[in-house]
């Protein structure tokens, strides 16, 4: 009997050794391997589905991500229901956000993605594992699972679980949760390949826009490169806007404008700052050229804020921060385009403006690139911040002096949730 037990014990030990040899490792070994993998990373291509749970209804997007050493990135986010694709590129010319269907290209002066994490970028996922010394580790069938701290622009995202294939450490699944362990974002990769042979055209702005050869649009320079100083005070003007200043303030004045200001602003004042429209992402030009140093008759209306005759249907956010309620809303002309301004007051005061701007090929976007989950936007300003994004031909901007960035994102995502219904 003892011999039989000894034989069984020996068999179990052999099986354990065989299983270990088949790829099961401990956390320390996997972390060391990940460090080497990241150091030797040349390229990859991944395809999957991202789901946002930040609104009343889950929002699904197809994700296509490509990377080529040393700093070439391409991320395509597609809303299948609306057939809308937005593309983020980083190439030798800079960082761009493209909406091919609407012929829109925004250029950012940014070191993205080095200054912010992305849930679908391999570098971001591995770095979060390497940097979290309190990481939790588990084995789930054919995957290693790490539970680590999340480090994203949205401060409400606290932790994330990352599933990596045992065979090559490719990501198969990611779940990002809030402080209450509720999953807010998930990514399920259908395919993820290392060492992909990517043509240079994959990261080319012209190719991704589908622009004919020789018709590549001219890109506007950011404000501090172009020498245009007229726009530098835009963000700060809004904080101190009053009735007497209403005729001279620009884009971000909407937060503190009153009903009288919205209706009494005339177009004569716009001639004082003919270049200010270079910071409006969709109104940088009237003829497809990103800059217009001399100004034009069309610019007379840029920046004007007043009553509108055209009908514009706005989407209201389904989410309001605690202690906040809608104060009022009114039809306006903003940047020469029909729009709606909705003001909110209470624990936080902020304004949501929605317009449908003129179509232009290229414009420079002032501010920092920000990942909003369903799209990319721009956030600018110091004491007074403005979050701007464009989706399905509509430009949105939230301006506030006290609304935190993570609350801005929640409001924006709830607007998107309403649009997707």
N, C-alpha and C positions, 0 to 999 in steps of 0.2 A: 504493500500500500504506500509506504514511504517513497519507494522508487517511482511509483506512478505519479505522486504529487511532485516529486523532483523533476520528472520528465515534463509535466505540464508547465511548471514554473520556467523551465528552460525554453520551452516553446513560446511562452508569452514574452519572455525577454527577447527572443529572436524576432518575434513579430514587432515588438516595440522598436527595436533597432532598425528593422526594415522600413517601418513607417517614418522614422526620423530621417532615414536616408532618402526617402521619397520627397522631402521638401519641408517638413514641419520644423520651424525654427523658433527660438525664443525671441523676445522683444529686442534684446540688445543686438543680436545677430542681424535682425531685419533692419534695425536703425542704421547699423554700419553699412549694410548693403545699399540702403536708400541714399546714404550720403555719397557713396561711390557712383550710384546710378545718376544722381543729380549732377555730379561733377563731370561725368562723361556724356551728358545729354547733348545730342546733336539736333534731333528733330523728332516730332511726333504729330500724329493726326488722330483726333477723336471725334466721334459722333454719338449723340445721345439725346435724352429728353430731360428738360429741367421743369420742375413744377414749383410754383410759388404758392404758399399757403397764407400769405399775409392779408388777403382780403376775405370777403364773405364767401367767394367761390374760388377754388383752385384755378390757377392760370398755368397753362402748359405751353412750352416753347421748345422747338427743336434747336439743338446746339451743335455747331460744327466748329471745331477749334483746331488750328494749325500753328506749329512753332518751328522755326528754323534758326539755328545758331548763326550769329550771336544775339540778335535782338529783333527778329522778324516775327510778328504775330498777326493772326487773322482769326477773328471770332465772328461767326454769323449766328444771329438769333432770329428765328422765324416763328411768327404767330400763324399756325396752320389755318385757324379759322378765318383770319383776315387776309391771309396770303401776303403778309408784310415781313420783309427781311431787313434788318439793320446789321451793318458790318462794321467792326472795329479793326482798323489796320494800324500796325506800326511798321514803318519801313525807313529807308534812308532819308525820306523827306519829312518825317514827323509822325504824329499820331492823328488819325482821321476817324470820324464817324460818318458812315455812308448810308443813305437810304436810296438805293438805285431806282426804285419805282417812282420816287418823287423827284429824282435828279437833284438830290441835296448832298452836299459834302461839307462837313464841319472840320476845321483843323484846330488842334489844341497844341499849346506850348506846354508839353508835359513829359515827364519821364515814366509815364505809365508803361508797364504795370509795376515798376519797381517800388512805387510809393503806395501801392494798395493791392490787396489780395483779390483773387478771383476764384470762385468756387470750382470753375471748370478748367483752371490752369494747373498743370502738373507741378510746376515750381511752387505755387502757393500751397498746395496740399502737402507736399513733402516738407517744405520749410516749417509748416505748422507742427508736423510730427517731430522734426529735429529740434525745434526750439522749446517744446513743452517737456520739461523734465518730470512733470507729474502725469505724463501720458499713461493711458490705460490700454492694455493689449489683450486681444483675444483671438482665437482661431475659429473660423466659421466655414466649415466644409473646405472649399478650395481657395479661401481668402483669409488674409490677415486683416484684422479689424483694429484700428486705432481710434480711441476716444480722446480728443485733445481740445484745447482752447481754440475758439474761433477768433480770427483777427481780421475783421472786415470793417468797411466804412460804416455800416449799419451797426451801431452800438448795442442794439437789442439782441443781436446774434451772439450767443455766449459760448456754445460748444458745437463740435462737429464730429461725426463718425465717418471714417474713411475706410472703405473696403478696397484692398489691394490684392490682385491675383498673386497666388503663391509662385506661379511659374516665372513671371517677369516683372512683378510689382506694378503692373498697369492698374489704374483705378477702374473699378467696376461700378462703384456706387458711393455717393456722398449724401449725408443728411446733416443739415445745420439746424440747430435748435436754439430757442430763447432760454432765458433764465429759469423758466418753468418746465423745461425739457419738452416743450411743444415743438415739433418739427415745422420750421418756417420755409425752408428751401431744400429740395432734393434734386439730385442729378443722377440719372441712370444711364451709364454708358453702354451703348450697343456695340461699339467698336472703339478700340484704342490701340494704336500701333506705334512702336518706336522705330526710329530709323527710316521714316517715310521719305521717299524721294520727291521732294516738293519743288516744282518749277518756280522760278523767280516771279513769274506772272501771278502766282497765287497771292502775293503780297503787294501787287501793283494797284494803285488807286484807279488808274484809267481802265484796266482790265475788269476790275470788280464793278465799276460803274457801267460797263458795257459801252464806253465811249469810243467812237470810231478813231482809228489811228490818225494822229495829226490834230485832233480836236480836244486835246487835253485841256481842261479848264485851268485858268490862272488862280492860284491860291492866295488869299489875302494874308498879309503879315499880321501877327498879333500887334496890339496897340503899342507896346513898348519898343517894337522893332520898326514900325512904320513911321514913328515920329509924331503920330497923331496924339496930342495931349488933351484934346477936347473931351475924350471919353473917360479920362482918369478919375474924374470926380463923380461919375454917375452913381456909384453905390452910396457914397456918403451924402449926396444931395437929398436922397429920399428921407433920411432921418430927420432933417430939419425943414422939410417942405411945409409951407403954409400958404395961405391964400395969395399973398403977394409974390411968392416964389413960384407959383404954379406955372407961370408962363415960361420959366427958364429951366425947370428940372427935366430930367430925361426918364429913361425906362423905369427905374425903380421908384419913382415918385408915387406909384399907385398905392403903396401901403398906407400913406398918410394923406392922400388927397381926399377932399370932401366932395359932396355932391356939386357944390358951386364950382369947385376947381375943375371937375370933370366936364362941366358944360361950358365954361367960360374961356378955356384955353384956346387961343387962336393960332393960326399958322404963321403969323408974321415973325414970331420969336424963333422959329426953326432956322431962319437964315443966319442966326448968330452962331450956330453950331452945326454947320452943314456936314461935318464928318462924323457926327456922333452915331450914325447908323451902322458904323463898322462893327459895333459890338452886338447888334441885333442879329441873331444867328440866321434868320431867314430873310432879312431885309438889307443885306450888305450891298446889294446892287439891284438895279432895275433892268439890267440887260444881260445877266448871267455872269458879269465880271465882278469879282469880289470886292474891288475897291473902286471908289469914284472920288478922287481927290478934289475935283472942281465943284462937285455937287450938281444937282439938276433940278428941273421943275418938279419932278416926282418927289424929291426930297423935302419939298416944302411941307408935306404932310407927315413926314417921318417924325415920330415922337409925339405927335399931337394926341391929346387925350380929350375926347368930347363925346357928345351924343351921336348915335349911329342910326342911319335910316334902314340899312340892310338888316335882314333877319339873321341872327346867329344863334344856334342852339348849343348851349353849353352843357357839360357834364358836371354834376356836383359830386364831390367825394362822399363815399359811404362811411368814411371814418372821420371822427372828430376827436381831438384830444379831450381828456377829462376837463370839465370846467369851461369848455369853449362852445359857442353857439354862433350861428350865422347872424350877422348884423344887418346886411342889406346886399343887394346886387343891382347892377345897372348895366345897360348897354352902353358901349363906349367905342371910340375909334382909338386904336393904339398902334403906333408905328404906321399910320395910314391904312390900317386894316380894321374891319368890323370885329368886335369882340364883346366879351362879357367880363365884368369885374365883380367878384364876390368878396365881401369883407367879413372877417370873423373876429370876434372879440371875446374876452373873458380871461382865463388863466394865461392864454397866449393871444397875441394880436397878429393877424397875418392877412394877406390878400392873395387871392388866386385870380390870375388873368388868363383868359383863353382867347386866342385869335387864330385865324387861318391866313398866314402871311403869303406874300407873293413868292413864286417859285424862282429860285436862283441856283446857279450851278455850284458855287463855292463861297464860303464865308468863314471868317475867323471867329472862333468862339472864345470869349473872354471868360476866364475862371478855370477851375480845376475840373478835370474829367471825373465823373462819378458814376459808379455802377449802380443802377436802380433796379436791377434784377431783370425787368422786362425790356429795358433799353438803357442807353447811356445819356447822361445829361451833363450840365455844367453848374457848378456852385461857385458863387463869387461874393465878394464883400467881406467886411470884417465885423463891425458892430451890427450892421444891417446886411443880412444874407439874402441872396436870391438864388433859388433853384430853378433852372430852365431846362426844359426838354421838349422834343418834338416827336409826335407819334401820329401816324396816319394823316398827315397833312395839317394837324393842329399843333400850334405852339402853346405850351403851358408855362407859367412861371408863378412860383410861390415866393413872396417877399415878406420878411418879418425881421424884427429886431430882437425877438426873444424866443421864437420857436426853435427848439433844438433840431439838429440835422436829422436825427433818427425819426423824429416826429414828422418832419418834412417828407421824408421818404415814405412813411406810412400813409400820409395824406395822398401823396402822388400815386402810390400803388393802389389805393382805393379808388382813385379816379380811373385808373387803367382797368380796374375790375369792372367798373360800371360800363366802360366803353366796350368791353369784351363780351358783355351779355347778349 
